Amino acid sequence: MEEAAGRKYVIATDVGGTCTDTVVFAAGEPIRIGKALSTPPDFATGILDSIRSAAESMGETLDSLLADTYLFIHGSTVVDNCILTRDGAKVGLLTTKGFEDTILVTRGAYGRWGGLTEDKIKHIAKTERAAPLVPAERIIGISERTDAEGQILKELDPHEVEKAIRHLVEEEGVDAIAVAFLWSFINETNEQMVKEIAAKVAPNVYCTLSSSIAPLPGEYERTSTSVINAYAGRITQSYLADLEQKLAQTAYRGQIMVMQGYGGLLPANEAADRSVGMLECGPAAGVIGSRSLGELLKQPDVIATDMGGTTFKVSVIQNGEIEFAREPMVDRYHYAAPKIEVVSIGAGGGSIVSIDAATGEPHVGPRSAGSRPGPVCYGMGGTEPTLTDVFMLIGYMDPSTFLGGSIQLNPEAARKAFDEKVAKPLKMSVEEAAIGIYRLASAQITDLIREITVERGLDPRDYVLHSFGGSCGMLSAMFGAELGVKKIVIPYTASVNCAFGLVSADIVHQYATTRTLRADTDPQEINRIYEPMVAQAREQLKQEGFKDDEISLEWAVDLRYARQVHELTTTVRGATPMDQQALEQLLSDFEALYERKYGKGSAYREAGIEMKLFRLTARGVLKKPEMPAVAMGGEDASGALMGRRDIFVEAQGKLAPADIYNFDKLTPGNRLSGPAVIHTPITTIVLQQGQKAMMDEYRNIVVELEGGA
């Protein structure tokens, strides 16, 4: 994809719960960063504020920067929030007659506890299925039937379909319809006919087909995906249209690309029709950013952690490979769309600290104060103490340096609210209670990371910890030491990592065909399955402006042992189109992957191997930001020393004097020892006692743990 004449910049903006982050890059130039508070529900204003912040750091105006930009990349939580707040469309569902209860039954007993916290799962008798996004009275069965081979056994009656649509629209008042027929992913004819009828009968109603949004086996998941897409579709379309309109009112004249949960980008017009693809796209971008940083620093094994205003998120990268979620879920709803695995808890900088009225126990989150009113110390009307207020009370935050001094924090207000709502109920001093809450948050994070490492047979001591997000740098020294990781890296782009990940991604389209083939199939039969997908992918990417040498195609196959019900997606590492050697490589890779997941010796080829789903990932490769290395200088960091103040030091169990540094005055090669605090314009980094840190050639802060590798 070529740069437009006279324009050189790529801008990536990620909208989070508290802040909106921006990264700007051009070939041969350093990365620039912008940050501003998010502005719900009019997120576009916060986006422009964030870009303006980056422009000012470059000595530019908003319009001059946008006039010189040829590509805008965007990630947003709009779809996640739509589901979590139940603020979506009124949805109706058309399904095959006799299967109206599929979406209501969910996964049987699993539907009662899927998506719940461990505490709630313990009381299984008290659990209930999540309230469906489409209730029973808005589900209509249609007399149609397609078999597993794609043969239409019963054709649609157009009059029956029209009557059903009119009932949903005129009597139930729906403004979106999901269509999910049996075996439609093999033959989409009946679903397509419904869409044509809906376009005539109810042209203003948003319509989603399961054969388009989730052409995969799995009756419940495919139906659920269609309902989610219909539920959030209109809001997504409106959101992206508003963003396009706001950008059109500036000097920007380039394309808009939107991040997807599987780690790729789609043009805004295509993303608007695939709202389910935007679920957790911000965290996915963060993992992409962490992998890019790992490649740069030659760190293939990474625990990527990100703490923003609302949640703490963690993902594991093994040998440079990103893990994908086996059963993606939003809130308590399954969906069938590829998504990078990111595990999270409601513990972010804006998470509200509260005391359980029944037990007297303190809790961090999951409720968040967001950006407005935000933490009490922001002085924007917040009245409930948050984890950010705790950071203020234990000395980690400087009221005059937050967001480069653009917001003057109010520590007195934070102290008063925390004392009244947390310290006094706990019968502790403010400092004692704040230290306790800090330790509680650190313990929750440590437990979460152990859950996706130790409990899966991975040793955190073999990994480097990447610490991202505006708040993570104040906790990572604690939980990193507890985990015993090799080292901690707090990147120069730490608090805008999701935005950095956006500019590290490519345009990605995904295709899939369902067929059941035995492992001893002639490779030419597999190639014939891929031929139409490859042709479609190349044509689509060429229309988007990519040349042949900018197009990358990756084949993958879902395989399983005969009589099993779960498949493993295995990448084709051999030649494509495939030959016998490539097929043998695929089968060997599947068995290695199987044993890695289920234990050594679990693979058993004698059972027979089946191929169930054939996937194609087509990439339009974009230019990536360059991070030029800077020559390393002396170790003396005294030129960046701002002074000393008391902060919480874990080794001493109390507030104690620590050195305070200005990040902007540190130079590559500088070394410093904890306890210490480093203030950057966009985040804060804390070193505990015994920890040593260095600024590397890319201006990352690398923390060496006492006794660590």
N, C-alpha and C positions, 0 to 999 in steps of 0.2 A: 504494500500500500504506500503510494508515493506521497510525500509532503506536498501540500498545495503551494503554488508559486508564491513566494514572498512570505510564507508563514512557516515557523519552525518549532513552535511549542506544542507539547502534549500536556493537558491538565487533567488530573484525576482527583475527584472529590468523593469522600465517603461521609455519609450522614449517620452519626451515632446518636445515642440517647441523650448525651450531654453536649458534645462538641461535634462540629462539622470540620473535617480535616481535608487539606488540599496539598497535593504535590505537583510541582511544575518541573518539567525537564525539557532540554533540547540537546541534540547531539553535541558532544564536546563541551558542555557547560555543566556546572555543579547543580545538584538538585536544590530547588527552593521549596520552602514549606510555608503553609498558611493554616490558621486555625481560628475558629470563631464559635460562639455558642450556637447550638441548633435552635431553630425557631418554629416549633410545631404550632399549628398544623401547616403553616405556610413555610415549608422547608426550603423552598427556592430562595427566600430571602437570606437564610443562613448560608446557603451555598454561595451566593454572590458575596456575602460578607467574608467568607473564608477565602475565596479567590482574591478579593480585594486585599486581604491581609497579606497574601503571598505577593501580590503585585507591589504593594508598598515596600516590602522587604527587598524588592528588586529595583526600586526607584521608578516604578511604572504606575500608571493609573489602571483601574479595572478595564476600561475600554481599550487602552493601548495594548495591554497584555492579551485580551481576548481577540483583538484584531490580528495579533501575531500568532494565533493558535489555530492549528488545523485539525485537532482531535480532542474531544472532551469525553472522558470516561467516568462513569458514575456507579456508585454502589449505595444502597439505601435499605433501611429496615422497614420500609412502608408496608410490605406484604406481611412480614412477621408481626408488626404491630396490629395490622388489620385482623389477623387471626386471634392474637392474644387478647385484644380488647373487644372481640366479637362485634366489629364495626363494619362488616362486609355487606354484601348484597343479600336480598331475600331470594333464595335459590330454590328452584324446582328441579326434580330429577326424573328423567325418563330412562327406564331400564327394561330388560327383557321380562315379559310377564312371567310371574312365578318366582322372581328373584328380587322382589321389592324390599325384602328385609336384609339384603346383603350389607348395606351401609350401616344398618342399625345393629346387627349382630356383631359386627367388627370381627375380631379374632376369637370369638367365644369368650372363655374365662379370661384370657389375656387382656381383652378389651376393658376389663374392670380395673386393672392396675397398670396397664401400659402408660408410661409417661409420668407416673406418680413418683414422689420422692421416696427414699427408703423408709422414712418414718411412717408415711401413710400406707405403704405396702404391708407393713407389719400388722396392720389392722384390716386384713383382707375382707372381713365381714362387713366393714363399714364403707367399702369402696363401691363405686358405681361407674358405669361407663360415662364418658364425657358426653354432654348434651350434643346431639348430632347437629352439624351445620345445616342439614336439610331434614326437617321432621317428617314423620310418617305421612301426614296429611298432604305433603307436597311431593310425594313419590308416586309415580304412575307407571304401571306395567304396560308394555306395548306387545301386542301379539306378533312376534317376529322370532326367527331362530336361524342361527348359523352354526354349523358344526365345527369340530376341531380341525378339519381339513380345509375350511373356508367355503364349504358348499352351503348355499342358502337353502335351508329346508322350508322356511316360511317367509314369504316376502311381506314387506310392509303394506298396510292398508293406509294410504294417504289420508283418508277421511278420519280414521282412528287417531292418527298422529295430530292432525289439525285440531280435532276436538280436545285432545289432551293439552295441547299448547294453549288453546283458548281458555280452558279451565284454569290452568296455572296462572295465566296472565290476568284474566278478567275476574276470576273469583278468588284466587289465592294472592293476587297482587305481586307476583314475582317479577324481578327485573333481571334475572339471570337463570339460564337453564343449562344443566349438565346432562349429557347423554352418555350412557355406559351400557352397551349391549354385550352379550356373551360372544366371545371369540371375534370381536370386531377388530382386534389387532391383526387377525389373519385376513379378514375381508371387511373393509370399512364401508361397503356399499350402503347398507341400511342406515348407518349413522350419518353418512353424507346426505342421504335423502331427507332425514329429519332436519338437518341444518338448512337445506334448501327450502323446506316447507316453513321453518321458523322464520327465515328471512322474508317470506311473503306475508305470513300471518302476523308476526310480531317483530318488525324490523329494528325496533329500538331495544330489544331484549338481547343481552349478552349471551352467546351460546358457545359452550365448550364441548368438544367431542373427545371421548377417551381414546379413540383411534389416532387422534392427532397429538394429544398432550401426553399420553402414556401408552404407546403401542407395545405393551409388554404383557406377559401372562401374569395372573394374580388377580382374581375377580374383585376381591375387596379393595386391594391397594389401588387398582386402576380406577375403580369407582370413586374411592376417596380422593384420589388425585384430581379427578375431573370436577368433583364438588368443590374442592379447595380452590382450583383455578377459577371456577365460576364465581365463587364467593368473593375472591379478591380482584377479579378481572377488571371490573368497572373502575375501582379505586386506582388500580395500577395505571390504566389507560389515562385517567384524569390527571394523575400525578405527573406522568411523563409528558403529557400534552402541556401541562402548566409549566414544567421545566423548559420544554422546547420553546414555549412562547416567551418566557422570561429571558432566555438566552438570545432569542431572535430580536429582542428589544435592545440588546447590547451590540457590540461590534463583531460578535462571533458569527462565523458563517461556515463552520465545519460540521463534521458528523458528531452524533452522540451515540456512544456505546454503553451498554449496561452490563454490569457484572452478574454472573449466574453462580448458583451454589456449587456447581461442579468445577468452578475455577476458570471458566472461559467467559468471553464477552459476546454479546449479541447486539445488533443494531437496535435502536430504541423502538422502532416500529414493530420488530419481531418480538422483542422482550415484552411489549405491551400486551401481546396476546398470550404470553406464557408467564403469567404472574407467579406460578408455582416455582419457576426456575430462579426467582429472585430470593427465595427463602434462604436465610443465612448467607447471603452473598458477601456481606461485609467480613464476617469471620473467615469465609473461604478465601477472600482476597488476602487476608492477613497471613494465612498459611502459605499462599503462593509467594508472598513477600518474604516470609521466613525461609522458604526453600531457596529463593534467589540469593538471599544473604548467605545462607549456608554454602551455596555453590561458590560464592565469591571468597568466603573465608576458609574454604576446604573443610567444611563441617557437615558431613553427610547425615549424621545422626543427631537429631535436634528435638528437644521438647519446646514447642512454641507456645508461649503463654501471653495472654493479652488481657489487660484489665482496663476497662473503660469506665464510663459513668454508671452503667447498669449491671453489667455481668463480668465475671471472670471466665475466660475461655482458654482451653488447652487442646493441643493436637500434637501427634507424634509423627515425625518424619524419620523413616528408617532407610538407610543407604540411599538417601536422596529421593525416596519414593513416598508419595502422599497416600494416606489411607482414606478409603471411601466408606461412608456409612453403609452398613449391611441393611438396615431397616430405617430409612430416614423418617423422622417424625417431627411435626411442628405442634407444640403444646402436647395434645394427646391424640393427634390425628396422624396416621401413617400416610405416606405418599410414595409413589413409584417414580422417582426422578433421581438421577445420580447426584450425590452431594458429598463434598469433602467432609470427613468425620471431624467434628469439633464438639467437644463436651463442655458444658458450661454450668455454672451455678449463679444464682442471683447475688453476687458479691462484687460490687463495683464501687468506684469512688462516691457515687451518689446513692448507694444503698443505705436505707434508713436503719439506724440502730434503735431497737425497741426492747422492752421488757415484757415477757409473757405474763399477763395478769394472773393466770392460774398457777403457774409454777415459779414465777419470779426469776426465770432464766433469761439471760440476754440473747438477742438474735441480731445477726447482720443480714439485712435483706429478707425476702427477695424484693420487697417494695423499694422503689427508687424515687428520689426527689427530682430526677431528670435535670434539665438545664434551667427550667423556669417553673417554680421558684428556685429549685436547686438547693444545695447545702445551705445551712444557716449562715455560714461565714461568707457566702456570696453577697449577702445583703440585698437579695431580690425578693424577699417575702417568705423564704423558707423558714419553717418553725420546728421541723423535726430533725434532730441531729443525725448526721450521716458519717460514713467512714472518712470522707474528706475532712469533716470537722474533727474527727479523731486524729488524723494526720497533723492538723493544725495544733491540737492540744499537746501532742507529744514532741513538738518542735521541728517536725520535718518540713513544714511549709512556711514560706516567708510571705507575709501579707503584701509586701511591696513588689514581689517579683512574679506573681501569678499571671500567666499568659503574657509574659514580657512587660508586666506592669499595667496592662490595659484594664484590669479590674483590681481595685483596692479591696482586699479582704478584711473582714471584721472579726478578729479573734475573740473579742469580748462577748459578742452576741453568741458565738459558737459555745463559749464556755458556759454562759448562763443557761442556754437551752440544754446542753449536755448534763449539766449539774442537776437541773430540775427533772429531766426525763430519764436519765440513766444512772448517774452517780448516787443521788439520794435514794432512789428505790433499792439500789444495791448496797446502801449504807457504806459507801466508799468515798474517798476524796476524788476530785475530778481526775487527777493524774493517775491514781491507782485504777480507776474504772476505765480510763482511756487506754492504759497499757493492757488491761485485760481484754478489751474489745479488739485491740490490735493483734494480740496473740490468738484470739478466737478466729479472726479472719484468716490469719496465716495458717492455722491448723486446718480450717475448712479447705483451703486451697491445696495444702499438702495432701490431705486425704483424697481429694479429687484427682490429683496427678498420680498418686499411687494406684488409684482405681484403674487408670488406663495404661499403667506401666507394669508395676509389680504384679497386679492381679491378672495380667495377660502374659506373664513370664518375661517381662522386660526389666532390665536393671537400670534405674536412673543414673547410676554412677558411670554408665557407658555413654552418656549423652551430654551435650552442651545445652544449656538453658538459654533461650532467647526471651528477653523481657520486653514486651511491647505495651503500648497504651499509656495514657496520661497518668495512671495511678500505679502501675505495676512496679515501677522502679523503686517505690517506697516500701515494697513488701518482698521483692524477689531475693534480696540478700538473706532474709529470714528463711523462707521456704526452700530456697536453693541450697542453703547450708544443711537444712534438715534432710533434704533428699540426697545430699552427697554428690551432686552433679559435678562434672569435670570443671566447668567454669560457667560464668554468666556473662552474656553479651547484652548490653543495653545499646541498641543501634542509634546512630545519629537521627534516624527517622522513627525512633521508638514510638512516639505518641501519635504518629500518623501512618502506622504500619499498614493498615487496611488500604489507605490511599496509595501507599508505595506498592502494595501488592497489585492494585488495579493497573498501574503502568508496567507491571512485570508480567501481565497476562496477555493472551492472544485472543483473537476472534476464534470462537470454537462452535461448530455445529455438530450435533450428534444424531446418528441414525441407527436403527436397529431392525432386524428381521428375525422373526421366530420360526424356527424349523427344528425338528428333532432328527439328529443324525448320529449314527454309531461312530465310534472312534476309528474304525477301519474303513471309513468312507474314502472314496477316491478324492484327493485334494481338488480336482477339477470341479467337483460338485460344490465344494465350499466356495471356490472362486466364482462360480456362476451366481451364487447368492450375493456376493459382494459387488459384482459388476454394476448393477443399477444404482446401488448406494454410492459407489465411487464416482460414477458419471454425474449423479445429482450433486454431490459434494463439490466436485471441481467446478461445475457450472455455477453454483451458488457463490463460491468464493471468487471466481473470476468476475462475476457481476458486481461484487463488492470492491473490486479494484486490486485484487491480488494476482501477481504473476505466478507462473508455474514454479519458480524457485522459491516462492514465498508460501507455498502450500505444502502442508505436512499431513499425511494420512496414517492413522494408527488403527490397526485391526485388533479386536479382542473377541473372545468367545466365552460364553458362560457354559461351564462343564460341570458334570456331577457323576457320581457313581450310580450305576443302575439301581433302581428302586429307592433311591434317596430323593428328598424333596427340595433340598437347598443346593444352589449352584454357586460356584466361585468364578468370578470374572477373571480371565487369564489373558494377558496381552500376548499377541503373536510377535515373537521376537525374531522369527526366521523370515525368509523371503516372502514378499507379497507381490503378485499373486503367489499362493502357496504351492510348494512341491512336497514330496513325501518327507524330505528332511525337515522342512518347516513344521509339518504336522507332528512329527515325532518330537521335535523341540517343544511344541505346544503342550503335548501330553505330559512330557517330563516336567515342564514348568508348572502345570496344574498339580501334579502330585507333590512337587516340592512346596507349592503354596498350601496345599491341603495339610501337609505335615507341619508346616509352620503355624497353621491356625489350630489344628486339632491334636497335635502331638506326634512325636517321632514314632513311626511304625503304623500310623493310622491309615496310610495309603494302601490300597489293595486293588491293583489293576485287574486281578482275576475276576473281580465283580463285574467288570465291563464299564466303560466310560461312554457317556452320552454327551453330545453337544446340543444345547437347547436354544441358545440365543446368540446371534451374530451381530456384533456392534462395530460401528465405524465412528471414529472421532476425527473430524476434519478441522485442521487449524490453518488460519491465515496468520502468519507470523508477523508480529509488529516489532518495530524497533524498540529495544529495551533501554532503560536509563543506564548511563555509564557512571560509575563511581570512581573517578580517578584517584589513585593513591597519592598521598602527600608525603614528602620526605620526612622521616622521623627525626626529631630533634632531641634536646636534652631532657633529662628526667625530672628536673626541678619544676614543681608546679606552684611554687610560692607566688609567682606573678598573678595567679588566678585566685589567691586567697582573699576572701571578703571579710573574714573575721571569725569569731567563735560564738557559739550559743549552746544552750543545753538542749539535748535531744534524748529520746529513749534509746538506751544501749542495752541490748538483751543480755550480754555477758555480765553486766553490772546490775541488771534488774531494776534500773531506775533511770531518771533523766540525768545525764552527765555531759560535761563540755565536749564539743566536737568542732572540727574545722569545717568552715563553710566556703565552698568554691563557686566561682562564676564559670560556667561551662564555656561561654564565648571567649574567655581568656586562656583556656587550656589549649595546648598545642600538641600535635601527635608526638608521642614519646614521653609525655609527662606521666609521672607516677605519683600516686597518693595512697595513704593508708587510712583505714577506718579506726575509730568512728568518724564519719564525715558525711556531709551532704553536698551534692552538686546541683546547683540550680541552672536549668536551661530555660529558654523562653517558652517552652511548650511542655516540660515535664520536670520531675524532681527525682534524683537518684540518691539512695541512701546506702552507705557502706557500714556494715557492722564491725565491731572491734575484731581485730585479727585478720580482716580482709584487706587485700591490696588490689588496686585498680590501675589500669593504664589506658591512655587514649591511643588507639591504634591509628594506622595510616589513613583510615576512612572516617576518622573522628567518632568511631564507636567507643564506648567505655567497656572494657573487658575486665571483669572482676575475677580475681584468683582467690579461691576459698582456702582457708587455712588447712593445710594438710591435703589439699586437693591435687589432682593431676595437673 
